[in-house]
Amino acid sequence: MKKRFGGLRIAVHGSASLVVVLAMSACGGSGATARPDPVTVQPPGPLPVVSAVAAVPDGIAYWPLDESAGTFARERISAREDSVEYVFTHAPYKPASDPLWRTGPCIKGGCLLFDGYSTDIVAPGLSAAQVRSGFTLSAWVAPHAFEWGDGGQYSGVLSQFDEATKQGFSFGIQRYGSWGIKLGFGSSVMDLRVTDRKLPRDQWSHIAATYDPIGRMVRLFLNGVEVASRAAPAQGDFAVPAGRLTIGRHSQPVILAGVFKLNTFLGLMDEVRIGAGAADAATLSALIASDLRALGGRAPVLQPDDVKVPLATFAGDRYRPQYHAMPDSGWMNEPHAPLYYKGQYHLFFQKNPFGPFWHQIHWGHWVSPDLVHWRELPIALAPEDDTLAPDGIWSGSATYREDGTPVLFFTAGNDSAVPNQRTGMATPKNPDDPLLAGWDKYPRPVTLAQTGAGFTMDFRDPFVFRDATRKRWFQLVGSRIPGGSGTALVHESTDLVNWTYRGPLFTVDASKYPGFDKAFELPVLLPVGKGRDGRMRYVFLTDIGAQCYYWTGVFDPTSARFTPDSEAPRVFDYGQGHFSGPSGFIDPRTGRVIVMSIAQGERTSGAEWSAGWAHNAGLPIEMSLGPDDDLRVRPIGELGLVRRTPVVDLLEVSVQDARAALAKVTGDVLEIELVLQPASGSAGKRGLVVRKAPDGSEQTAIYVDSAAARFEIDRTRTTLDLDARSRGVQGVQGGSFELNGETLRLHVFLDRSMVEAYVNDRKSLTSRAYPTRADALGLDVLAAAGDRISSLTVWPLDTKEGTVPVPALATGINKQR
């Protein structure tokens, strides 16, 4: 069919939806952009099974991607070897490794997994002579996720494009799986895009684009079927710019944080071709049939492991944690929405599948039988081309329906709405599936921000919990009161879909507490036990500036108000910005209150680019109310599941004997328990030294300073890295703590760069250590004169990389456990 838009003639062939954009240059025009309405028709049928073989266009270039190893992709026609750019071909934190070649399930021979941020193939650019008679671009692609289309550009499959001169082509994928091609004609740029026949995630599709300079026609083909076409603009001639051709990335990508190249393909790619002349549907169908002949005419079905970066890629990374929950690769923000269902714990997290940087937020998904051994499942929730959450699936929580079925609540990002944050809901596709591998989003927001005077644009991070006595649910949404403090806005529901606004949970005097006029992010409200007055106490947790704060107090479900025991915000973790993003739940299996967090990474964007990962979850902790009506925190007991045979196991020994035993031990994946009896009247620093180099040039100390009444970590000598020192990644962090005559009980976990410590179940300290020396693995004890070691135990812990060498056991008096 043919339509006219603003004097432009648009031809649509086959069945598809497309967007055509003709950008006019300032030469002889206004520079305005003509934006015709999309043309929508029914999509074509499935990928055809074709047995006939037709002639294919003469080849300009052909990359089979069958290498299976190495850092070059052979271009078959010229026998040229083109460089495959990949982050770990020169790796500063781990042994170097090849790009992510695959031997199956590919289309023909091998294929290549593009990691979404560091992988592309760089080749010499096409010449004017090569494209004079037109061309055909084609490839098999299996995208894993879809970029935002930053800068209006495609995630490049094949690209040789120059924005300034409006020359060349960029063939690739856009938001939500739309795809197409940009062509530059000097005075204008034509963008032909398919929006209704989107590419599926994690499935093979064959895409092709052709240009015929005689008929001046541009055509797009999906699985051998023509799905879109358009006549080129009347003015200008197609030309290719000088410069390189790139496979897997736009040739002029948007740069983020100075290092991350966007407009990059994520997923599998195979059989990349550039043909001379414009192929037709029959020719492309025959090419597809030839590619699939050995597979019986059907593209292989992909499994989750086929499209993700394998954990083995990071083997040997000196800083990557081993027993903490973290994504297989890329970036994570706060974990959230913990739940237990049909024998499995579930934990979701903010995930950018495209690499170790904040952007394009999805919901990642972990599952575990024990809260310790986590494995990542496919993405649970992704932004889609709808009016609910097209611009991000941000943090939230989980609860259960009356029948026990889990329900997710999330922040639905929609930048076209005001405010752009609302609450969305999702339910399992199959409630009988213990892995809960698929989720359906409710089609409309379930909670909207209040509008009018006295309300704010901040409206995010819903936390939903059920009040069993009143048989209804409450929803807290992080926000703030303009001119006042941050708060959590309370909503109430009897069916989880229809909610009534009840007002702010509580507020504080922001003039007393600088910074607390900001929105309360990640609000959490959990019962932790009865106070001395017999009333149930709740802990309210929130994140402000990457620091977790808490209040204990009483929650009244009738008034939907929280009355804190003290207005002053407090912290239980003294890591100063490392423990943040709290989420929590009441474990239905054990009744415990368990809280999760993100452990901030503290690295530069350049270091995260080089590492391929950013951040991990902190250890799950159990919260309760102490006899003094204050909070108690300790790591969950299940962490003992990763213990190996202890290498130090001492009871009632001197400090000298303990130091001698520790001198024989090295490691960075360890658990250490120290029980120390301080000498009466003796002040000083008591605790442990970890990640110590033999000459002491690098070391990290964790201790209670009885003279200063503080619990601290001293990182003044943690690293010799001058860049880290210049950024202030050192010094002493901590907070007030008094033993008050108690025995010191210090519990420390080391996990490569992670350092977590708990003292007497009252305070914790989450931090990072990035020593430069490979031998910064030693341990030591800090003590004052006359102190006595009641017990000292060191366990090596399991790693994802297999076993680690274990020194001989150092024991004192045998003890029963």
C-alpha positions in Angstrom: 0.0 0.0 0.0 1.1 3.6 -0.5 0.5 6.6 1.7 1.6 10.2 1.6 2.9 12.1 4.6 3.7 15.8 4.2 4.5 15.4 0.5 6.6 12.3 1.1 5.6 9.1 -0.6 5.9 6.0 1.7 5.6 2.5 0.4 4.9 -0.4 2.8 5.4 -3.9 1.5 4.3 -7.0 3.3 3.0 -6.8 6.8 4.7 -4.7 9.4 4.8 -1.4 11.3 7.5 1.1 10.6 8.6 4.6 11.5 10.2 6.7 8.8 12.0 9.9 9.9 13.5 12.2 7.3 15.8 14.8 8.9 16.3 17.8 6.7 19.6 19.6 6.9 19.9 23.4 7.2 21.1 23.5 3.6 18.2 25.0 1.7 15.7 24.2 4.5 14.7 25.0 8.0 16.5 22.1 9.6 13.2 20.8 11.0 12.5 17.1 11.2 9.5 15.6 9.4 7.9 13.0 11.7 5.2 11.0 9.9 2.8 8.9 11.9 3.7 5.2 12.0 1.9 2.8 9.7 0.6 -0.3 11.5 -0.5 -3.5 9.8 -0.6 -7.1 10.9 2.8 -8.8 11.3 3.9 -11.6 9.0 3.9 -15.2 10.0 6.8 -17.2 11.6 10.2 -17.7 10.1 9.7 -19.7 6.9 11.3 -23.1 6.3 12.7 -22.8 2.8 14.3 -25.6 0.8 15.0 -23.9 -2.5 18.4 -22.3 -3.0 18.7 -19.1 -5.0 21.7 -17.1 -5.9 23.0 -14.7 -3.3 24.5 -11.3 -4.1 28.2 -11.1 -4.8 29.9 -10.7 -1.4 31.6 -7.6 -0.2 32.3 -9.0 3.3 31.4 -12.1 5.3 32.1 -12.8 8.9 31.0 -16.4 9.9 32.2 -15.9 13.5 33.3 -19.5 13.7 36.7 -18.8 15.4 35.8 -20.2 18.9 39.0 -18.6 20.3 41.3 -15.7 19.8 40.9 -11.9 19.4 40.3 -11.7 15.6 37.3 -12.4 13.4 38.2 -13.6 9.9 36.5 -11.8 7.1 36.1 -14.7 4.7 36.1 -12.9 1.3 39.3 -11.0 1.8 40.8 -13.4 4.3 41.4 -10.4 6.5 41.5 -10.8 10.3 39.6 -8.0 12.0 40.1 -7.1 15.6 37.5 -8.2 18.2 37.5 -5.5 20.9 36.8 -7.0 24.4 37.5 -5.8 27.9 39.4 -8.9 29.1 41.9 -9.2 26.3 43.9 -6.8 28.5 42.6 -7.4 32.0 44.1 -5.5 35.0 42.3 -7.5 37.8 42.2 -11.0 36.4 44.0 -13.2 33.8 43.4 -12.1 30.3 40.8 -14.1 28.4 39.3 -14.2 24.9 36.1 -12.8 23.7 32.9 -14.8 24.4 33.0 -17.2 21.5 30.3 -19.9 21.3 30.4 -23.2 19.6 26.6 -23.7 20.0 23.7 -23.4 19.7 24.7 -21.2 16.8 23.3 -21.0 13.2 26.4 -22.3 11.5 29.6 -23.4 13.2 30.3 -20.9 16.0 29.0 -17.5 16.9 29.9 -14.6 19.2 28.3 -13.3 22.4 28.5 -9.5 22.5 28.5 -8.4 26.2 26.6 -5.1 25.6 29.4 -2.7 26.5 32.9 -3.8 25.6 32.5 -6.1 22.6 32.6 -5.0 19.0 34.5 -6.0 15.8 36.4 -3.2 14.0 37.0 -3.5 10.3 38.2 -1.2 7.5 35.4 0.9 6.2 33.6 0.2 2.9 34.6 2.2 -0.1 32.4 4.2 -2.5 33.1 1.7 -5.2 31.9 -1.2 -3.1 28.5 0.3 -2.5 28.0 2.0 -5.9 25.6 -0.6 -7.1 23.8 -0.8 -3.7 24.2 -3.3 -0.9 22.6 -5.8 1.4 23.4 -5.9 5.1 22.3 -9.1 7.0 23.0 -11.0 10.2 21.5 -13.6 12.5 20.9 -11.9 15.9 19.6 -13.1 19.3 19.4 -10.0 21.4 19.3 -10.5 25.2 18.0 -7.0 26.1 17.3 -3.7 24.4 19.1 -0.4 24.9 17.4 2.9 25.3 18.5 4.3 22.0 20.6 7.0 23.5 21.3 9.8 21.1 18.6 8.5 18.8 21.0 5.8 17.6 20.7 2.1 17.1 22.6 -0.6 19.0 24.7 -1.3 15.9 24.7 -4.6 14.1 26.6 -3.1 11.2 27.6 0.6 11.2 29.7 3.0 9.2 28.0 6.3 9.9 29.1 9.9 10.4 26.5 12.2 12.0 28.3 15.4 11.1 28.4 14.8 7.3 25.1 12.7 7.2 26.9 9.9 5.4 26.9 6.2 5.7 24.6 3.6 7.4 23.8 2.4 10.8 21.9 -0.9 10.9 20.7 -2.2 14.2 18.3 -2.5 17.1 16.4 0.2 19.1 14.2 0.3 22.2 11.9 -2.6 23.0 13.2 -4.6 20.1 12.3 -2.2 17.3 15.0 -2.3 14.6 15.9 -0.7 11.3 18.5 1.3 9.5 19.7 4.9 9.1 21.1 6.1 5.8 22.9 9.3 5.2 22.3 11.2 1.9 24.5 14.2 2.7 21.6 16.7 3.0 19.4 14.4 5.0 19.3 11.2 7.1 16.6 8.6 6.5 15.6 6.4 9.4 13.5 3.4 8.4 12.3 1.5 11.5 10.1 -1.5 12.2 8.2 -0.9 15.5 5.4 -3.5 15.4 7.3 -6.5 14.3 9.8 -6.3 17.2 12.7 -8.7 17.7 12.2 -11.3 20.5 14.7 -11.6 23.3 16.9 -14.6 23.4 15.7 -16.0 20.1 17.5 -16.2 16.8 16.1 -13.8 14.0 17.5 -13.0 10.6 17.5 -9.3 9.8 18.5 -7.7 6.5 18.5 -4.2 5.0 19.0 -3.4 1.3 19.6 -0.2 -0.7 19.0 0.0 -4.4 20.5 3.2 -5.8 18.8 2.9 -9.2 15.3 2.7 -7.7 16.4 4.6 -4.6 14.6 2.1 -2.4 15.5 1.0 1.1 14.0 -2.3 2.3 14.0 -4.3 5.5 13.5 -8.0 5.8 12.8 -10.2 8.8 13.4 -13.9 8.5 13.3 -13.6 4.7 10.1 -11.6 4.6 10.0 -8.0 3.4 8.5 -6.0 6.3 9.2 -2.4 5.3 10.3 -0.2 2.5 10.7 3.5 1.6 12.0 5.5 -1.2 15.1 7.5 -0.4 14.8 11.3 -0.3 14.9 13.0 -3.7 17.8 15.2 -2.9 21.3 13.9 -2.1 23.2 10.8 -2.9 24.1 8.0 -0.5 27.8 7.9 0.4 29.9 6.1 2.9 32.2 8.3 5.1 35.9 7.6 5.7 36.5 5.6 8.8 36.0 2.2 10.3 33.1 -0.2 10.0 31.9 -1.6 13.3 30.0 -4.8 14.0 28.1 -4.8 17.3 28.3 -1.1 18.0 27.3 2.2 16.4 30.4 3.7 14.8 29.9 6.9 16.7 28.5 5.8 20.1 27.3 7.9 22.9 29.9 8.0 25.7 28.8 7.7 29.3 31.0 8.6 32.3 33.9 9.0 30.0 34.4 5.3 29.4 31.2 3.5 28.5 30.3 3.3 24.9 26.5 3.0 24.5 24.6 2.0 21.3 26.2 -1.5 21.7 24.6 -4.8 20.9 23.9 -7.3 23.7 23.4 -10.9 22.7 24.5 -13.5 20.1 25.4 -12.7 16.6 26.2 -15.1 13.7 26.8 -15.1 9.9 27.3 -11.3 9.4 27.3 -10.4 5.7 27.5 -7.4 3.4 26.5 -8.2 -0.2 26.9 -6.1 -3.3 23.5 -5.1 -4.8 20.1 -5.2 -3.2 18.8 -8.7 -2.6 15.1 -9.6 -2.8 13.0 -11.7 -0.5 13.5 -14.9 -2.5 17.3 -14.5 -2.4 17.3 -13.8 1.3 15.0 -16.7 2.0 17.3 -19.0 0.1 20.2 -17.7 2.1 18.4 -18.5 5.3 17.5 -22.0 4.1 21.2 -22.6 3.3 22.2 -21.4 6.8 19.7 -23.7 8.4 20.0 -26.7 6.2 22.2 -28.6 8.8 19.7 -27.8 11.5 16.7 -29.2 9.7 15.4 -25.7 8.6 14.9 -24.4 12.2 17.0 -22.0 14.2 18.2 -23.5 17.5 16.3 -22.8 20.7 18.5 -20.9 23.2 18.7 -21.6 26.9 19.4 -19.0 29.6 23.1 -20.0 29.9 23.6 -19.5 26.1 23.0 -15.7 26.3 24.7 -14.7 29.6 28.3 -14.0 30.4 29.5 -17.2 32.3 30.9 -16.9 35.8 34.1 -18.6 34.7 34.8 -15.4 32.8 35.7 -13.7 36.1 37.9 -16.5 37.5 41.0 -15.0 39.2 39.5 -11.5 39.7 41.3 -10.5 42.9 38.5 -8.2 44.0 35.3 -10.0 42.9 33.3 -11.5 45.9 32.7 -15.2 46.0 29.9 -16.0 48.4 28.0 -12.8 48.3 24.9 -12.5 46.1 25.8 -10.7 42.9 24.9 -10.7 39.2 26.7 -13.0 36.8 28.1 -9.8 35.2 27.3 -6.1 34.9 25.8 -3.6 37.3 23.5 -4.0 40.2 21.8 -1.6 42.5 19.9 -2.5 45.6 18.5 -6.0 46.1 14.9 -5.9 47.0 11.6 -7.9 47.2 12.9 -10.9 49.2 10.3 -13.7 49.5 10.1 -17.4 50.3 7.9 -19.7 48.1 7.7 -23.4 47.6 11.1 -24.2 49.2 13.0 -21.4 47.5 14.1 -17.9 48.6 13.8 -15.3 45.9 15.6 -11.9 45.8 15.4 -9.4 43.0 17.7 -6.5 42.3 18.2 -3.5 40.1 20.1 -4.7 37.0 21.6 -3.1 33.9 22.1 -6.1 31.6 24.3 -4.0 29.3 27.3 -3.6 31.6 28.8 -2.3 34.9 27.2 1.1 34.8 23.9 2.7 35.9 21.4 2.8 33.0 18.5 0.9 31.5 17.2 -0.6 34.8 15.5 -4.0 34.8 14.7 -6.4 37.7 17.3 -9.1 38.0 16.3 -12.3 39.8 18.2 -14.7 42.1 16.9 -17.9 43.7 18.4 -19.8 46.6 17.5 -22.8 48.8 19.2 -21.3 51.9 19.8 -17.5 51.5 23.5 -18.2 50.8 23.9 -20.1 47.6 22.3 -17.9 45.0 21.9 -18.4 41.2 20.7 -15.9 38.7 17.6 -16.5 36.7 16.5 -14.7 33.6 15.4 -11.0 33.9 12.1 -10.9 35.8 10.8 -7.5 34.7 11.9 -5.3 31.9 10.7 -1.9 30.5 8.3 -2.4 27.6 6.6 -0.3 25.0 3.6 0.5 27.2 2.2 3.3 29.3 3.1 1.7 32.6 6.9 1.5 32.8 8.5 2.3 29.5 11.5 4.0 31.1 12.6 1.8 33.9 11.5 -0.9 36.4 12.9 0.5 39.7 13.0 -0.8 43.2 10.1 -2.3 45.1 9.1 -5.2 47.4 7.1 -8.4 47.6 4.1 -9.6 49.5 1.6 -12.4 49.4 -2.0 -12.6 48.4 -4.5 -14.1 50.8 -3.9 -17.5 49.1 -0.2 -17.3 49.6 0.7 -16.4 46.0 3.5 -13.9 45.8 3.0 -10.4 44.3 5.7 -7.9 43.3 5.4 -4.1 43.6 7.8 -1.9 41.8 8.4 1.7 40.8 7.2 2.1 37.3 9.2 4.7 35.4 7.4 6.7 32.7 9.2 9.9 31.7 6.1 11.1 29.8 4.0 11.2 33.0 4.1 13.8 35.8 5.5 12.7 38.1 7.4 10.0 36.3 7.2 7.6 39.2 4.2 5.4 40.0 3.7 2.0 41.7 3.2 -1.1 39.5 2.3 -4.6 40.3 3.3 -8.0 38.9 2.1 -11.6 39.5 3.6 -15.0 38.6 2.8 -16.4 35.1 2.8 -19.8 36.7 2.2 -20.0 40.5 3.1 -23.7 40.4 6.6 -22.9 39.3 8.9 -22.8 42.4 11.4 -20.7 40.5 8.8 -18.1 39.5 10.7 -17.6 36.3 8.0 -15.5 34.6 5.9 -12.5 35.7 3.0 -10.6 34.3 2.7 -6.8 34.9 -0.7 -5.4 35.9 -1.5 -3.1 33.0 -2.0 0.1 34.9 -0.4 1.8 37.9 -1.9 0.7 41.2 -0.7 3.8 43.2 -0.2 7.3 42.0 1.3 10.3 43.7 -1.0 12.7 45.4 -1.1 16.0 43.4 -1.7 19.6 44.4 -0.2 21.8 47.1 2.1 20.2 49.6 3.1 17.2 47.5 6.3 16.3 45.7 7.5 14.6 42.6 9.3 12.0 44.7 7.3 8.8 44.7 9.2 5.5 44.6 10.3 2.3 46.2 7.0 0.8 47.4 7.2 -1.5 50.5 4.1 -3.6 51.0 3.2 -5.7 54.0 0.1 -7.3 55.4 -1.6 -6.5 58.7 -3.1 -9.9 59.5 -5.3 -8.6 62.3 -7.1 -6.1 60.0 -6.8 -8.4 57.0 -5.4 -5.6 54.8 -2.2 -4.5 53.3 -0.2 -1.3 53.8 2.1 0.2 51.1 4.8 2.6 52.0 6.2 4.8 49.2 9.4 6.8 49.7 8.8 10.5 49.4 9.2 13.8 51.2 7.2 16.7 52.5 8.1 20.0 50.7 9.5 22.3 53.3 9.7 19.5 55.8 11.5 16.1 56.0 11.5 13.0 54.0 8.8 10.4 54.8 7.1 7.3 53.6 3.5 7.9 52.3 1.1 5.3 53.6 -1.6 3.6 51.4 -4.0 0.9 52.4 -5.8 -1.8 50.5 -8.0 -4.9 50.9 -7.2 -6.4 47.5 -3.7 -5.2 46.5 -5.1 -3.4 43.5 -7.2 -0.5 44.9 -5.4 1.7 47.4 -6.5 4.5 49.7 -4.0 7.2 50.7 -3.6 7.5 54.5 -0.9 10.2 54.9 2.7 10.3 55.9 4.0 7.5 58.2 6.0 10.0 60.3 8.3 13.0 59.8 11.2 14.5 61.6 12.4 18.1 62.2 14.7 18.5 59.1 16.2 21.6 60.6 17.8 19.5 63.3 19.1 16.9 60.9 20.8 18.3 57.8 20.0 16.2 54.7 16.8 14.7 56.0 14.7 17.0 53.9 15.5 14.6 51.0 13.2 11.8 50.0 13.3 8.7 52.2 14.3 6.0 49.7 13.8 2.3 50.1 11.5 2.5 53.2 11.1 -0.7 55.2 9.0 -1.3 58.3 9.4 -4.6 60.2 8.4 -5.9 63.7 11.5 -6.8 65.7 10.1 -7.7 69.1 8.3 -6.5 72.2 9.8 -3.6 74.2 10.2 -3.4 77.9 6.7 -1.8 78.0 5.2 -4.8 76.4 4.3 -3.1 73.1 5.6 -4.5 69.8 8.5 -2.5 68.4 9.1 -1.9 64.7 12.2 -0.9 62.9 11.9 1.7 60.2 14.8 1.6 57.7 15.5 4.1 54.9 18.3 5.2 52.6 19.5 8.7 52.4 22.6 9.5 50.4 23.7 5.8 50.2 23.5 5.5 54.0 21.0 3.3 55.8 19.3 5.0 58.8 16.9 3.5 61.3 14.3 4.3 64.0 12.7 1.9 66.4 9.1 2.7 67.5 5.5 1.7 67.6 3.3 1.3 64.5 -0.5 1.8 64.9 -2.3 0.1 62.0 -5.5 2.0 62.9 -4.1 5.4 62.4 -1.4 4.2 60.0 1.2 6.1 61.9 4.6 5.3 63.3 5.8 6.8 66.5 9.6 6.6 66.9 11.1 6.0 70.3 13.5 8.9 69.5 13.3 11.5 66.8 17.0 11.3 66.0 18.0 9.0 63.1 20.6 6.4 64.0 22.9 4.0 62.1 23.7 0.5 63.0 26.4 0.1 60.3 29.4 2.4 60.5 30.7 1.8 57.0 29.7 5.3 56.0 28.0 4.7 52.7 28.9 1.1 52.0 25.8 -0.5 53.6 22.8 1.0 51.8 19.6 0.2 49.9 17.9 -1.8 52.6 15.1 -4.3 52.0 13.7 -6.9 54.3 11.0 -9.4 55.1 9.8 -11.8 57.8 11.1 -15.2 56.8 7.9 -17.3 56.8 10.0 -20.4 57.3 11.7 -19.3 60.5 9.9 -16.2 61.7 13.2 -14.2 61.6 13.4 -10.5 60.4 16.0 -10.6 57.7 17.4 -7.5 56.0 19.3 -7.3 52.7 21.5 -4.4 51.4 23.7 -3.3 48.5 27.4 -3.1 49.3 28.6 -0.1 47.4 31.7 -0.7 45.3 33.6 2.6 45.8 35.4 2.3 42.4 35.8 4.7 39.5 33.9 4.2 36.3 37.1 3.2 34.6 37.8 0.5 37.2 34.3 -0.9 36.8 34.6 -0.9 33.1 37.8 -2.9 33.4 36.3 -5.3 36.0 33.1 -6.0 34.1 31.0 -5.9 37.3 29.9 -3.3 39.8 28.6 -3.9 43.3 27.1 -6.9 45.2 24.7 -7.6 47.9 25.8 -7.4 51.5 25.4 -10.4 53.7 21.9 -11.1 54.9 21.5 -10.0 58.5 19.0 -10.9 61.2 17.4 -8.0 63.2 15.9 -8.2 66.6 15.2 -6.0 69.7 17.7 -6.1 72.5 16.9 -5.9 76.2 17.7 -2.2 76.1 15.0 -1.7 73.4 17.7 -1.0 70.8 18.4 -2.9 67.6 20.4 -6.1 67.4 22.1 -7.1 64.2 24.0 -10.2 63.3 24.8 -12.3 60.2 22.3 -15.1 59.5 23.4 -18.6 60.7 23.1 -20.1 57.3 26.4 -18.5 56.3 28.0 -21.5 58.2 27.0 -23.6 55.1 30.0 -22.2 53.2 32.5 -22.9 56.0 35.3 -25.4 55.4 37.5 -27.0 58.0 38.9 -24.3 60.3 42.5 -23.4 59.9 42.7 -21.8 63.3 40.7 -23.1 66.3 42.0 -21.8 69.6 40.5 -21.7 73.1 41.9 -19.8 76.1 45.2 -18.8 74.8 47.5 -15.8 75.1 47.6 -12.9 72.6 51.1 -14.1 71.6 49.9 -17.6 70.9 47.0 -16.2 68.8 49.3 -14.0 66.8 51.6 -16.9 66.1 48.8 -19.0 64.9 47.5 -16.3 62.6 51.0 -15.7 61.2 50.6 -19.1 59.4 47.3 -18.2 57.7 46.7 -16.2 54.6 43.4 -15.7 52.7 40.9 -13.3 51.4 37.8 -15.5 51.5 37.5 -16.1 55.2 35.3 -16.0 58.3 36.9 -15.0 61.6 35.4 -15.1 65.1 37.4 -13.5 67.9 36.3 -13.5 71.5 38.6 -11.4 73.7 38.6 -10.7 77.4 39.9 -7.2 77.9 42.3 -6.7 80.8 40.7 -4.7 83.6 41.3 -1.0 83.4 43.4 -1.3 80.2 42.5 1.0 77.4 43.4 0.5 73.7 42.5 -0.9 70.3 41.3 -4.5 70.3 40.4 -6.4 67.2 41.9 -7.8 64.0 44.1 -6.8 61.2 43.2 -8.3 57.8 44.5 -8.1 54.2 48.0 -7.5 55.6 51.1 -7.6 53.3 54.2 -9.3 54.9 55.9 -5.9 55.4 52.7 -4.2 56.6 52.7 -1.7 53.7 49.1 -2.7 53.0 46.7 -3.7 55.8 43.3 -3.0 57.2 42.4 -2.9 60.9 39.0 -3.5 62.5 38.8 -2.8 66.2 37.0 -1.4 69.2 39.0 1.6 70.6 38.1 1.6 74.3 39.9 4.9 74.9 37.8 6.7 72.2 34.7 4.5 72.8 34.4 3.8 69.1 34.1 0.8 66.7 36.2 1.6 63.7 37.9 0.4 60.5 41.3 1.9 59.7 42.0 2.0 56.0 44.8 4.4 55.9 47.1 1.6 54.7 44.5 -0.5 52.9 45.9 0.2 49.4 49.0 1.7 47.8 46.9 2.7 44.7 47.6 6.4 44.3 44.3 6.9 42.4 42.3 5.5 45.3 44.2 7.6 47.7 43.6 10.7 45.7 39.9 10.0 45.7 39.9 9.6 49.5 39.3 5.9 49.5 41.2 5.5 52.8 41.1 6.9 56.3 39.2 5.8 59.4 35.5 5.2 59.5 33.4 4.2 62.4 31.1 5.4 65.2 30.5 5.4 68.9 30.6 2.1 70.8 31.3 1.1 74.4 31.9 -2.4 75.7 30.6 -1.5 79.2 32.5 -4.3 80.8 31.4 -6.9 78.2 33.7 -9.4 76.5 34.6 -8.3 73.0 32.9 -10.6 70.4 34.1 -9.6 66.9 32.8 -11.5 63.8 34.5 -10.7 60.5 33.8 -11.8 57.0 36.3 -11.3 54.2 35.3 -11.9 50.6 38.0 -10.6 48.3 37.2 -6.8 48.3 34.4 -7.1 50.9 35.1 -6.6 54.6 32.1 -6.9 57.0 32.4 -6.9 60.8 29.9 -7.3 63.6 30.6 -6.5 67.2 28.6 -7.9 70.1 25.5 -8.1 67.9 25.1 -4.4 68.4 26.8 -2.7 65.4 28.2 -3.7 62.1 30.8 -2.2 59.7 30.6 -2.8 56.0 33.5 -1.7 53.9 35.9 -2.4 51.0 39.5 -3.2 50.6 41.4 -3.0 47.2 45.0 -3.8 48.1 47.4 -3.7 45.1 49.7 -6.4 46.4 48.8 -10.0 45.7 50.4 -11.0 49.0 48.2 -8.7 51.1 46.5 -11.7 52.6 47.8 -11.9 56.2 46.0 -11.7 59.5 46.9 -10.4 63.0 45.4 -9.6 66.4 45.2 -6.2 68.0 45.1 -6.3 71.8 46.2 -4.4 74.9 48.5 -5.6 77.6 47.0 -8.2 79.8 44.2 -9.2 77.4 43.3 -12.8 77.0 41.9 -14.6 73.9 38.9 -16.6 75.0 38.5 -18.1 71.5 39.7 -17.5 68.0 38.5 -19.4 64.9 39.3 -18.9 61.2 37.3 -20.7 58.5 38.2 -20.7 54.8 35.0 -20.4 52.9 33.8 -21.9 49.6 34.4 -20.0 46.5 32.7 -20.0 43.0 36.2 -20.8 41.6 36.6 -24.1 43.4 38.8 -25.0 46.4 41.6 -22.8 47.8 44.8 -24.1 49.5 44.3 -24.7 53.2 47.2 -24.5 55.6 47.6 -26.9 58.5 45.2 -26.5 61.4 46.5 -24.4 64.3 44.8 -25.4 67.6 45.1 -24.6 71.2 43.0 -26.4 73.8 40.4 -28.6 72.0 36.9 -27.3 72.3 33.5 -28.8 71.6 31.3 -27.1 69.0 
